[in-house]
């Protein structure tokens, strides 16, 4: 069974957000002071990698999980705006990540039902 090209594109966008997340981690001073912070960062990156791989395989229900996560993530918009004032680079990367994730979701919902 072939996978619709939108699955591949959406997966690429999620992988890009993972890369941007790694860049963000290097920009945040003192982020890895506590072991819990390292574990949280690694688990988040692994979770996003799992989502991206599931998308790439063409798993249809993953778009609903991504939709729920994006809706929950919208609550962090005030935090992103605050980051723009504190650290412009981190704030801009957060906004780009949000746009990439939203675009991945749009691509997934544009896939025809019969595919």
C-alpha distances in whole Angstrom, upper triangle without the diagonal:
4,7,10,12,15,13,14,17,18,18,20,22,22,23,26,27,27,29,31,32,33,35,37,38,40,42,43,46,47,43,43,46,45,43,41,40,39,37,36,35,32,31,30,28,26,25,24,22,21,20,19,16,15,14,13,10,10,12,13,17,18,19,22,23,23,25,27,28,29,31,33,33,35,38,38,39,42,42,40,43,45,44,44,48,48,46,44,42,40,40,39,36,35,35,33,30,31,30,27,26,26,25,21,22,22,19,17,19,19,15,15,15,12,10
4,7,9,12,10,11,14,15,15,17,20,20,21,23,25,25,27,29,30,31,33,35,36,38,39,41,44,45,41,42,45,44,42,40,39,38,36,35,33,31,30,29,27,26,25,23,21,20,19,17,15,14,13,11,9,9,12,13,17,17,18,21,22,22,24,26,27,27,30,32,31,33,36,36,37,40,40,38,41,43,41,42,45,46,43,42,39,38,38,36,33,33,33,30,28,28,27,24,23,24,22,19,20,20,17,15,17,17,13,14,14,12,9
4,6,8,7,8,11,12,12,14,16,17,17,20,21,22,24,26,27,28,30,31,33,35,36,37,41,42,38,39,42,41,39,38,36,35,33,32,30,29,27,26,24,23,22,20,18,17,16,14,12,11,10,8,7,6,9,11,14,14,14,18,19,18,20,23,23,23,26,28,28,29,32,32,33,37,36,34,37,39,38,38,42,42,40,38,35,34,34,32,30,29,29,26,24,25,23,20,19,20,18,15,16,16,13,12,14,14,10,12,13,12,8
4,5,6,7,9,10,11,13,15,16,17,19,21,22,24,25,27,28,30,31,33,35,36,37,41,42,39,39,43,42,40,38,37,36,34,33,31,30,28,27,25,24,23,20,19,19,16,14,14,13,10,9,10,7,11,11,14,14,14,17,19,18,19,22,23,22,25,27,27,28,31,31,31,35,35,33,35,38,36,36,40,41,38,37,34,33,33,31,28,28,27,25,23,23,21,19,18,18,16,13,14,14,10,9,12,10,7,9,11,11,7
4,5,5,6,9,10,11,13,14,15,17,19,20,21,23,25,26,27,29,31,32,33,35,39,40,37,38,41,41,39,38,36,34,33,32,30,29,28,26,24,23,22,20,19,19,17,14,14,14,11,9,11,9,13,13,17,16,15,18,20,18,19,23,23,22,25,27,26,27,30,30,30,34,34,31,33,36,34,34,38,39,36,34,32,31,30,28,26,26,25,22,21,21,19,16,17,17,14,12,14,13,9,10,12,11,9,11,14,14,11
4,5,5,6,8,10,10,12,14,15,17,18,20,21,22,24,26,27,29,31,31,33,37,38,35,36,39,39,38,36,34,33,32,30,28,27,26,24,22,22,21,18,17,17,15,12,13,13,9,9,11,9,12,12,14,13,12,15,17,15,16,19,19,18,21,23,22,23,27,27,27,30,30,28,30,33,31,31,35,36,33,31,29,28,28,26,23,23,22,19,18,18,16,13,13,13,11,8,10,9,6,6,9,8,7,10,13,14,11
4,6,5,6,9,10,11,12,14,15,17,18,20,21,23,25,26,27,29,30,32,35,36,33,34,37,37,35,33,31,30,29,27,25,24,23,21,19,19,17,15,14,14,11,9,10,9,6,5,8,6,9,9,12,10,10,14,14,13,15,18,18,17,20,22,21,23,26,26,26,30,30,28,30,33,31,31,35,35,33,32,29,28,28,26,23,23,22,20,18,18,17,14,13,14,12,8,10,11,7,6,10,10,8,11,13,14,11
4,5,5,6,9,10,10,12,14,15,16,18,20,21,23,24,26,28,29,30,34,35,32,33,36,36,34,33,31,29,28,27,25,24,23,21,19,18,18,15,13,14,12,9,9,10,7,5,8,8,11,13,15,13,13,17,17,15,17,20,19,19,22,24,23,24,28,27,27,31,30,28,30,33,31,31,35,35,32,31,28,27,27,25,22,22,22,19,17,18,17,14,13,15,13,10,12,13,10,10,13,13,11,15,16,17,14
4,5,5,6,9,10,11,13,14,15,17,18,20,21,23,25,26,27,29,32,34,31,32,36,36,34,33,30,29,29,27,25,24,23,21,19,19,18,15,14,16,13,10,12,13,9,8,12,11,14,14,17,14,13,17,17,15,16,20,19,18,21,23,21,22,26,25,25,28,28,25,28,30,28,28,32,32,30,28,25,24,24,22,20,20,19,16,15,16,14,11,11,12,10,7,10,11,8,9,12,12,11,15,17,19,15
4,5,5,6,9,10,11,13,14,15,17,19,20,21,23,25,26,27,31,32,29,30,33,33,32,30,28,27,26,24,22,22,21,18,17,17,16,12,12,13,10,8,10,11,7,8,11,10,12,12,14,11,10,13,14,11,13,16,15,14,17,19,18,19,22,22,22,26,25,23,25,28,26,26,30,30,28,26,24,23,22,21,18,18,17,15,13,13,12,9,8,9,7,4,7,8,6,7,10,11,11,15,16,18,15
4,5,5,6,9,10,11,12,14,15,17,19,20,21,23,25,26,29,30,27,28,31,31,30,28,26,25,24,22,20,19,18,16,14,14,13,10,9,10,8,5,7,8,6,5,9,10,11,13,14,11,11,14,14,11,14,17,15,15,19,20,18,20,23,22,23,27,26,23,26,29,26,27,31,31,28,27,24,23,23,21,18,18,18,15,13,14,14,10,9,12,11,7,10,12,10,9,13,14,13,17,18,20,17
4,5,5,6,9,10,11,12,14,15,17,18,20,22,23,25,28,29,26,27,31,31,30,29,26,25,24,23,20,19,19,17,14,15,15,12,11,13,11,8,10,12,9,8,12,13,15,16,18,15,14,18,17,14,17,19,18,17,20,22,20,21,24,23,23,27,25,23,26,28,25,26,29,29,26,25,22,21,21,19,16,17,17,14,12,14,13,9,10,13,11,8,12,13,11,12,16,16,16,19,21,23,19
4,5,5,6,9,10,11,12,14,15,16,18,20,21,23,26,28,25,26,30,30,29,27,25,24,24,22,19,19,19,16,14,15,15,11,11,13,11,8,12,13,11,11,15,15,16,17,18,14,13,16,16,12,15,17,15,14,17,19,16,18,21,20,19,23,22,19,22,24,22,22,26,26,24,22,19,18,18,16,13,14,13,10,9,10,9,6,7,9,8,6,10,11,10,11,14,15,16,19,21,23,20
4,5,5,6,9,10,10,13,14,15,17,19,20,21,25,26,23,24,27,27,26,24,22,21,20,18,16,16,15,12,11,12,11,7,8,10,8,6,9,11,9,10,13,14,15,16,16,12,12,15,13,10,13,15,13,12,16,17,14,17,19,18,19,22,21,18,22,24,21,22,26,26,23,22,19,18,18,17,13,13,14,11,8,10,10,7,6,10,9,7,10,12,12,12,15,16,17,20,22,24,21
4,5,5,6,9,10,11,13,14,15,17,19,20,24,25,22,22,26,26,25,24,21,20,20,18,15,15,15,13,10,11,11,8,7,10,9,6,9,12,11,10,14,15,16,18,19,15,15,18,16,14,17,18,16,16,19,20,17,20,22,20,21,24,23,20,23,25,22,23,27,26,23,22,19,18,19,17,14,14,15,13,10,13,13,10,10,13,13,10,13,16,14,15,18,19,19,23,24,26,23
4,5,5,6,8,10,11,12,14,16,17,19,22,24,21,22,26,26,26,25,22,20,21,19,16,16,17,14,12,14,14,10,10,14,13,10,13,15,14,13,17,18,19,21,21,18,17,20,18,15,18,20,17,16,20,20,17,19,22,19,20,23,21,18,21,23,20,20,24,24,21,19,16,15,16,14,11,12,13,10,8,11,11,8,9,12,12,11,14,16,15,16,19,20,21,24,26,28,25
4,5,5,6,9,10,10,12,14,15,16,20,21,18,20,23,24,23,22,19,18,19,16,13,14,15,11,10,12,12,9,10,13,12,10,13,15,14,15,18,19,19,20,20,17,16,18,16,13,16,17,14,13,17,17,14,16,18,16,16,19,17,15,18,20,17,18,21,21,18,17,15,13,13,12,9,9,10,8,5,8,9,7,7,11,11,10,13,15,15,16,19,20,21,25,26,29,26
4,5,5,6,9,10,11,13,14,16,19,20,17,18,21,21,20,19,17,15,16,14,11,11,12,9,6,9,10,7,7,11,11,9,12,15,14,15,18,19,19,21,21,17,17,19,17,14,17,18,15,15,18,18,15,18,20,17,18,21,19,17,20,21,19,20,23,22,19,19,16,14,15,15,11,11,13,11,8,11,13,10,10,14,15,13,15,18,18,18,21,23,23,27,28,30,27
4,5,5,6,9,10,11,13,15,18,19,17,18,21,22,21,21,18,16,17,16,13,13,14,12,9,12,13,11,10,14,14,12,14,17,17,17,20,22,22,24,24,20,20,23,21,18,21,22,18,18,22,21,18,20,22,20,20,23,20,18,21,22,19,19,23,22,18,18,14,13,15,14,10,12,14,11,10,13,14,12,13,16,16,15,18,20,20,20,24,25,25,29,30,32,29
4,5,5,6,9,10,11,13,16,18,15,17,21,22,22,21,18,17,18,16,13,14,16,13,11,14,15,12,13,16,16,14,17,20,19,19,22,23,24,25,25,21,21,23,21,18,20,21,18,17,20,20,16,18,20,17,17,19,17,14,17,18,15,16,19,18,15,14,11,9,11,10,7,8,11,8,7,11,12,10,12,15,15,15,18,20,20,21,24,25,26,30,31,33,31
4,5,5,6,9,10,11,14,16,13,14,18,18,18,17,14,13,14,13,9,11,12,10,8,12,12,10,12,15,15,14,17,19,19,19,23,24,24,25,24,21,21,22,20,17,19,20,16,16,19,18,14,17,18,15,16,18,15,13,17,17,14,16,19,17,15,15,12,9,11,12,8,8,11,10,8,11,13,12,12,16,17,16,18,21,21,22,24,26,27,31,32,34,31
4,5,5,7,9,10,13,14,12,13,16,17,17,17,13,12,14,13,9,10,12,11,8,12,14,12,12,16,16,15,18,20,20,21,24,25,25,27,27,23,23,25,22,20,22,23,19,19,22,21,18,21,22,18,20,21,18,17,20,20,17,18,21,19,16,16,13,11,14,14,10,11,15,13,11,15,17,15,15,19,20,19,21,24,24,24,27,29,29,33,34,36,33
4,5,5,7,9,12,14,12,14,17,19,19,19,16,15,17,16,12,13,16,14,12,15,17,15,15,19,19,18,20,23,23,23,26,28,28,30,29,25,25,27,25,22,24,25,21,21,24,23,19,21,22,19,19,21,18,16,19,19,15,16,18,17,13,14,10,9,12,12,9,11,14,12,11,15,17,15,16,20,20,20,22,25,25,26,29,30,31,35,36,38,35
4,5,5,6,10,12,10,12,16,17,18,17,14,13,16,14,11,13,15,13,12,16,17,15,16,20,20,19,22,24,24,24,27,29,29,30,29,25,25,26,24,21,23,23,20,19,22,20,17,19,19,16,16,18,14,12,15,15,12,13,15,14,11,11,8,6,9,10,7,8,12,11,10,13,16,15,16,19,20,20,22,24,25,26,28,30,31,35,36,39,36
4,5,6,8,10,7,9,12,14,14,14,11,10,13,12,8,11,13,12,11,14,16,15,16,19,20,20,22,24,24,25,28,29,29,31,30,26,26,27,24,22,24,24,20,20,23,21,18,20,21,17,18,19,16,15,18,17,14,16,18,15,13,14,12,9,12,14,11,11,15,15,13,16,19,18,18,21,23,22,24,27,27,28,30,32,33,37,38,40,37
4,6,8,9,8,10,13,15,16,17,13,12,15,15,11,13,16,15,14,17,19,18,19,22,23,22,24,27,27,27,30,32,32,34,33,29,29,31,28,25,28,28,24,24,26,25,21,24,24,20,21,22,19,17,20,19,15,17,18,16,13,14,11,10,14,15,12,14,17,17,16,19,21,20,21,24,25,25,27,29,30,30,33,35,36,39,41,43,40
4,6,9,9,11,14,17,18,18,15,14,18,17,14,16,19,17,16,20,21,20,21,24,24,24,26,29,28,29,32,33,34,35,34,30,30,31,29,26,28,28,24,23,26,24,21,22,23,19,19,20,16,15,17,16,12,13,15,12,9,11,8,7,11,12,10,12,15,15,15,18,20,20,21,23,25,25,27,29,30,31,33,35,36,40,41,44,41
4,6,6,9,11,14,16,16,12,13,16,15,12,15,18,16,16,19,21,20,21,24,25,24,27,29,29,30,33,34,34,35,34,30,30,31,28,26,27,27,23,23,25,23,20,21,21,17,18,18,14,14,16,14,11,13,14,11,9,11,10,8,11,13,12,12,16,17,16,18,21,21,21,24,26,26,28,30,31,32,34,36,37,41,42,44,42
4,6,8,9,13,15,16,12,13,17,16,14,17,20,19,19,22,23,23,24,27,28,28,30,32,33,33,36,38,37,39,37,34,34,34,31,29,31,30,27,26,28,26,23,25,24,20,21,21,17,17,18,16,13,15,16,12,11,14,13,11,14,17,15,16,19,20,20,22,25,25,25,28,30,30,31,34,35,35,38,39,41,44,46,48,45
4,6,6,9,12,13,10,11,15,14,13,16,18,18,18,21,23,23,24,27,28,28,30,33,33,34,37,38,38,39,37,34,34,35,31,30,32,30,27,27,29,26,24,26,24,21,23,22,18,19,21,18,16,18,18,15,14,17,16,14,17,20,18,18,22,23,22,24,27,27,27,29,31,31,32,35,36,36,39,41,42,46,46,49,46
4,6,8,10,10,7,8,11,11,9,12,15,14,15,18,19,19,21,23,24,25,27,29,30,31,33,35,34,35,34,30,31,31,28,26,28,27,23,24,26,23,20,23,22,18,20,20,16,17,19,17,14,17,18,15,14,17,15,13,15,18,16,16,19,20,19,21,24,24,23,26,28,28,29,32,33,33,35,38,39,42,43,45,43
4,6,7,8,6,6,9,10,9,11,14,14,15,17,19,20,21,23,24,25,27,29,30,31,33,35,34,36,34,30,31,32,28,27,29,28,25,25,28,25,22,25,24,21,23,23,20,20,23,21,18,21,22,19,17,20,19,16,19,21,19,19,22,23,21,23,26,26,25,28,30,29,31,34,34,34,37,39,40,43,44,46,43
4,7,9,7,8,11,12,12,14,16,17,18,20,22,23,24,26,28,28,30,32,33,34,36,38,37,39,37,33,34,35,31,30,32,30,27,28,30,27,25,27,26,23,25,25,21,22,24,22,20,23,23,20,19,22,21,18,21,24,22,21,25,26,24,26,29,29,28,31,33,33,34,37,38,37,40,42,43,47,47,49,47
4,5,5,7,9,10,11,13,15,16,17,19,20,22,23,25,26,28,29,31,32,34,35,37,36,37,35,32,33,33,29,29,31,29,26,27,29,25,24,27,25,22,25,25,21,23,25,23,21,25,25,22,21,24,23,20,23,25,23,22,26,27,25,26,30,29,28,31,34,32,33,37,38,37,39,42,42,46,46,48,46
4,5,5,6,9,10,11,12,14,16,17,18,20,21,22,24,26,27,29,30,32,33,35,33,35,33,30,32,32,28,28,30,28,25,27,29,25,24,27,26,23,27,27,23,24,27,25,23,27,28,24,24,26,25,22,24,27,24,23,27,28,25,27,30,29,28,31,33,32,32,36,36,36,38,41,41,44,44,46,44
4,5,5,6,9,10,10,12,14,15,16,18,20,21,22,24,25,27,28,30,31,33,31,33,31,27,29,29,25,25,27,25,22,24,25,22,21,24,23,21,24,24,21,22,25,24,22,25,26,23,23,26,24,21,23,25,23,21,25,26,23,24,28,27,25,28,31,29,30,33,34,33,35,38,39,42,42,44,42
4,5,5,6,9,10,11,12,14,15,17,18,20,21,23,24,26,27,29,30,32,30,32,30,27,28,28,24,23,26,24,20,22,24,21,19,22,21,18,21,22,18,19,22,21,18,22,23,20,19,22,21,17,19,22,19,18,22,23,20,21,25,24,23,26,28,27,28,31,32,31,34,36,37,40,40,43,40
4,5,5,6,9,10,11,12,14,16,16,18,20,21,22,24,26,27,29,31,29,31,30,26,28,28,24,24,26,25,21,23,25,22,21,24,23,20,23,24,20,21,24,23,20,23,25,22,21,23,21,18,21,23,20,19,23,23,20,22,25,24,23,26,28,27,28,31,32,31,33,36,36,40,40,42,39
4,5,5,6,8,10,10,12,14,15,16,18,20,21,22,24,25,27,29,27,29,27,24,26,26,22,22,25,23,20,22,24,21,20,23,23,21,24,25,21,22,26,25,22,26,27,25,23,26,24,20,22,24,21,20,24,24,21,22,26,24,23,26,28,26,27,30,31,30,32,35,35,38,38,40,38
4,6,5,6,9,10,10,12,14,15,16,18,20,21,23,24,26,27,26,27,25,22,23,23,20,19,22,20,16,18,20,17,16,20,19,17,20,21,18,19,22,22,20,23,25,22,21,23,22,18,20,22,19,17,21,21,18,19,23,22,20,23,25,24,24,28,28,27,29,32,33,36,36,38,36
4,6,5,6,9,10,11,12,14,15,17,18,20,21,23,25,26,25,27,25,22,23,23,20,19,21,20,17,18,20,18,16,19,19,17,19,21,17,17,21,20,18,21,23,21,19,21,19,15,17,19,16,15,18,18,15,17,20,19,18,21,23,22,23,26,27,26,28,31,31,35,35,37,35
4,5,5,6,8,10,10,12,14,15,16,18,20,21,22,25,23,26,24,21,22,23,20,19,22,21,18,19,22,20,18,22,22,20,22,24,21,21,24,24,21,24,26,24,22,24,21,18,20,22,18,17,21,20,17,19,22,20,19,22,24,22,23,27,27,26,28,31,31,34,34,36,34
4,5,5,6,9,10,10,12,14,15,16,18,20,21,23,21,23,21,18,20,20,17,16,20,18,15,18,20,18,17,20,20,19,22,24,21,21,25,25,22,25,28,26,24,25,23,20,22,23,20,18,21,21,17,19,22,20,18,21,23,21,21,25,25,24,26,29,29,32,32,34,32
4,5,5,6,9,10,11,12,14,15,17,18,20,21,20,22,20,16,18,18,15,14,17,16,12,14,17,15,13,17,17,16,18,20,18,18,21,22,19,22,25,23,21,22,20,17,18,19,16,14,17,17,14,15,18,17,14,18,20,18,18,22,22,21,24,26,27,30,30,32,30
4,5,5,6,9,10,10,12,14,15,16,18,20,19,21,20,17,18,19,16,15,18,18,14,16,19,17,15,19,20,18,20,22,20,19,22,23,20,22,25,24,22,22,20,17,18,19,15,14,17,17,13,15,18,15,14,18,19,17,18,22,22,21,24,26,26,29,30,32,29
4,5,5,6,9,10,10,12,14,15,16,19,18,20,19,15,18,19,15,15,18,18,15,17,20,19,17,21,22,20,23,25,23,22,26,26,24,26,29,27,25,26,23,21,22,23,19,18,21,20,16,18,20,18,16,19,21,18,19,23,22,21,24,26,26,29,29,30,28
4,5,5,6,9,10,11,12,14,15,17,15,17,16,12,14,15,12,11,15,14,12,14,17,15,15,18,19,18,21,24,21,21,25,25,23,26,29,27,26,26,24,21,22,22,19,17,20,19,15,16,19,16,14,17,19,16,16,20,20,18,21,24,23,26,26,28,26
4,5,5,6,9,10,10,12,14,15,15,16,15,11,13,14,11,10,13,14,11,12,16,15,13,17,18,17,19,22,20,19,23,24,22,24,27,26,24,24,22,19,20,20,16,15,17,16,12,13,15,13,11,14,15,13,14,17,17,16,19,21,21,24,25,27,24
4,5,5,6,9,10,10,12,14,14,16,16,13,14,16,14,12,16,17,14,16,19,19,17,20,22,21,23,26,24,22,26,27,25,26,29,28,26,26,23,21,22,22,18,17,19,18,14,16,18,15,13,16,17,14,15,19,18,17,20,22,21,24,25,26,23
4,5,5,6,9,10,11,13,11,14,13,10,13,15,12,12,15,16,14,16,19,18,18,21,23,22,24,27,25,24,28,29,27,29,32,31,29,29,27,24,25,25,21,20,22,20,17,18,19,17,14,17,18,15,15,19,18,16,19,21,20,23,23,24,22
4,5,5,6,9,10,11,10,11,11,7,9,11,9,8,12,13,11,13,16,16,15,18,20,20,22,25,24,23,26,28,26,27,31,30,28,28,26,23,23,23,20,18,20,18,15,15,17,14,11,14,15,11,12,15,15,12,15,18,17,20,20,22,19
4,5,5,6,9,10,10,12,13,9,10,13,12,10,14,15,13,14,18,18,17,20,22,21,23,26,25,23,26,28,26,27,31,30,28,27,25,22,23,22,19,18,19,17,14,15,16,12,11,13,13,10,11,15,13,12,15,17,16,19,20,22,19
4,5,5,6,9,9,12,13,10,12,15,14,13,16,18,16,18,21,21,20,23,26,25,26,30,28,27,30,32,29,31,34,33,31,31,28,26,26,26,22,22,23,21,17,19,19,16,14,17,17,13,14,17,15,14,17,19,17,20,20,21,18
4,5,5,7,6,9,9,7,10,12,11,11,14,16,15,17,19,20,20,23,25,25,26,30,29,27,31,32,31,32,35,35,33,32,30,28,28,27,24,23,24,22,19,19,20,17,15,17,17,13,13,16,15,12,15,17,15,18,18,19,16
4,5,5,6,8,9,7,8,11,11,10,13,15,14,15,18,19,19,21,24,24,25,29,28,26,29,31,30,30,34,34,32,31,28,26,27,25,22,21,22,20,17,17,17,14,12,14,13,10,10,13,11,8,12,14,12,15,15,17,14
4,5,8,10,12,10,11,15,15,13,16,19,18,18,22,23,22,24,27,27,27,31,30,28,31,33,31,32,36,35,33,32,29,28,28,27,23,23,23,21,18,19,19,15,14,16,15,11,13,15,12,11,14,15,13,16,17,17,14
4,6,9,11,10,12,15,15,15,18,20,19,20,23,24,24,27,29,29,30,34,33,31,34,36,34,35,39,39,36,35,33,31,31,30,27,26,27,24,22,22,22,19,17,19,18,14,15,17,15,12,15,16,14,16,16,16,13
4,6,9,9,10,13,14,14,16,18,18,19,22,23,23,25,28,28,29,33,32,31,34,36,35,35,39,39,37,36,33,31,31,30,27,26,26,24,22,22,21,18,17,18,17,13,13,15,12,9,12,13,10,12,12,13,9
4,6,6,8,11,11,12,14,16,16,18,20,21,22,24,27,27,28,32,31,30,33,35,34,35,39,39,37,36,34,32,31,31,28,26,27,25,22,22,22,19,17,18,17,14,13,15,14,10,12,14,12,14,13,13,11
4,6,6,8,10,11,12,14,16,17,18,20,21,23,25,26,27,31,31,30,33,35,34,35,38,39,37,36,34,32,31,30,28,26,26,25,22,21,21,19,16,17,16,13,12,13,12,8,10,12,10,11,9,11,10
4,5,6,7,9,10,11,13,15,16,17,19,21,23,24,26,29,29,28,31,33,33,34,37,37,36,35,34,31,30,30,28,25,25,25,22,20,21,19,16,16,17,14,12,14,14,10,11,14,12,14,12,14,13
4,5,5,6,9,10,11,12,14,15,16,18,21,22,23,27,26,25,28,30,29,31,34,34,33,32,30,28,27,27,24,22,22,21,18,17,18,16,13,14,15,11,10,13,12,9,11,14,13,15,14,16,15
4,5,5,6,9,10,10,12,14,15,16,19,20,21,25,25,24,26,29,28,29,32,33,31,30,29,27,26,25,23,21,20,19,17,15,16,14,11,11,12,9,6,9,9,6,7,11,11,13,13,16,14
4,5,5,6,9,10,11,12,14,15,18,19,21,24,24,24,26,29,28,29,33,33,32,31,30,28,26,26,24,22,21,21,18,16,17,16,13,12,14,12,9,11,13,9,9,13,13,15,14,17,17
4,5,5,6,9,10,11,12,14,16,18,19,23,22,22,25,27,26,28,31,31,30,30,28,26,25,25,23,20,20,20,17,15,17,16,12,13,15,12,10,13,14,11,12,16,16,18,17,20,19
4,5,5,6,9,10,10,12,15,16,17,20,20,19,22,24,24,25,28,28,27,26,25,22,22,21,19,17,17,16,13,12,13,12,8,9,11,9,7,10,12,10,11,14,15,18,18,21,19
4,5,5,6,9,10,11,13,15,16,19,20,19,22,24,24,25,28,29,28,27,26,24,22,22,20,18,17,17,15,12,13,13,9,9,11,10,7,10,12,10,10,13,15,17,17,20,20
4,5,5,6,8,10,12,14,15,18,19,19,21,23,23,25,28,28,28,27,27,24,22,23,21,18,18,19,16,13,15,16,12,11,14,13,10,13,16,14,13,17,18,21,20,23,23
4,5,5,6,9,10,11,13,17,16,16,19,21,20,22,25,25,25,24,23,20,19,20,18,15,15,16,13,11,13,13,10,10,14,12,10,14,16,14,15,18,19,22,22,25,24
4,5,5,6,9,10,11,14,15,14,17,19,19,20,23,24,23,22,22,19,17,17,16,13,13,13,11,8,10,11,8,7,11,11,9,11,14,13,14,17,19,22,22,25,24
4,5,5,8,10,11,14,15,15,17,19,20,21,24,25,24,24,24,21,19,20,19,15,15,16,14,11,13,14,11,10,14,14,11,13,16,15,15,18,20,23,23,26,26
4,5,6,8,10,13,13,14,16,18,18,20,23,23,23,23,23,20,18,19,18,15,15,17,14,12,15,16,13,12,16,16,14,16,19,18,18,21,23,26,26,29,28
4,5,5,8,11,10,10,13,15,15,17,20,20,20,19,19,16,14,16,15,11,11,13,11,8,12,13,10,11,14,14,13,16,18,18,18,21,23,26,27,30,29
4,5,6,9,10,10,12,14,15,16,19,20,20,19,20,17,14,15,15,12,11,13,12,9,11,14,11,10,14,15,14,16,19,19,19,21,24,27,27,31,30
4,6,7,8,10,11,13,14,16,18,19,19,20,20,17,15,17,17,13,13,16,15,12,15,17,15,14,18,19,17,19,22,22,22,25,27,30,30,34,33
4,6,5,6,9,10,11,13,15,15,16,16,17,14,11,14,14,10,10,14,12,10,13,15,14,14,18,19,18,20,23,23,23,26,28,31,32,35,34
4,5,5,6,9,10,11,13,14,15,14,16,13,10,12,13,9,9,12,12,9,12,15,14,13,17,18,18,19,22,23,23,25,28,31,32,35,34
4,5,5,6,9,10,11,13,14,14,16,14,11,13,15,11,11,15,15,13,15,18,17,17,20,22,21,23,26,27,27,29,32,35,35,39,38
4,5,5,6,9,10,10,12,12,14,11,9,12,13,10,11,14,14,12,15,18,17,18,21,22,22,24,26,27,27,30,32,35,36,39,38
4,5,5,6,9,10,10,10,11,8,6,8,9,6,7,11,11,10,12,15,15,15,18,20,20,21,24,25,26,28,30,33,35,38,36
4,5,5,7,9,10,9,12,10,7,9,11,9,9,12,14,12,14,17,17,17,20,22,22,23,26,27,28,30,32,35,37,40,39
4,5,5,7,9,9,12,10,8,11,13,11,12,15,16,15,17,20,20,20,23,25,25,27,29,30,31,33,35,39,40,43,41
4,5,5,5,7,9,7,5,8,10,9,10,13,14,14,16,18,19,20,22,24,24,26,28,29,30,32,34,38,39,42,40
4,6,6,4,7,7,4,7,10,9,9,12,14,14,15,18,19,20,22,24,24,26,28,29,30,32,34,38,39,42,41
4,6,6,10,10,8,10,13,13,13,16,18,18,19,22,23,23,25,27,28,29,31,33,34,35,38,41,43,46,44
4,6,9,9,8,11,13,13,14,17,18,18,20,22,23,24,26,28,29,31,32,34,35,37,39,43,44,47,45
4,6,6,6,9,10,11,13,14,16,17,19,20,21,23,25,26,27,29,31,32,34,35,37,41,42,45,43
4,6,5,6,9,10,11,12,14,15,17,18,20,21,22,24,26,27,29,30,32,33,35,39,41,44,41
4,5,5,6,9,10,11,12,14,15,16,18,20,21,22,24,26,27,29,30,32,34,37,39,42,39
4,5,5,6,9,10,10,12,14,15,16,18,20,21,23,24,26,27,29,30,32,36,38,40,38
4,5,5,6,9,10,11,13,14,15,17,18,20,21,23,25,26,27,29,31,35,36,39,37
4,5,5,6,9,10,11,12,14,15,16,18,20,21,23,24,26,27,29,33,35,38,35
4,5,5,6,9,10,10,12,14,15,16,18,20,21,23,24,26,28,31,33,36,33
4,5,5,6,9,10,11,12,14,15,17,18,20,21,23,25,26,30,32,34,32
4,5,5,6,9,10,11,12,14,15,17,18,20,21,23,25,29,30,33,31
4,5,5,6,9,10,10,12,14,15,16,18,20,21,23,27,29,31,29
4,5,5,6,9,10,11,12,14,15,17,19,20,22,25,27,30,27
4,5,5,6,9,10,11,12,14,15,17,18,21,24,26,29,27
4,5,5,6,9,10,10,12,14,15,16,19,22,24,27,25
4,5,5,6,9,10,11,12,14,15,17,21,23,25,23
4,5,5,6,9,10,11,13,14,16,20,21,24,22
4,5,5,6,9,10,11,12,15,18,20,23,21
4,5,5,6,9,10,11,13,16,19,21,19
4,5,5,6,9,10,11,15,17,19,17
4,5,5,6,9,10,14,15,18,16
4,5,5,6,9,12,14,17,16
4,6,5,7,10,13,15,13
4,5,6,9,11,13,11
4,5,8,9,12,12
4,6,9,12,11
4,6,9,7
4,6,6
4,5
4
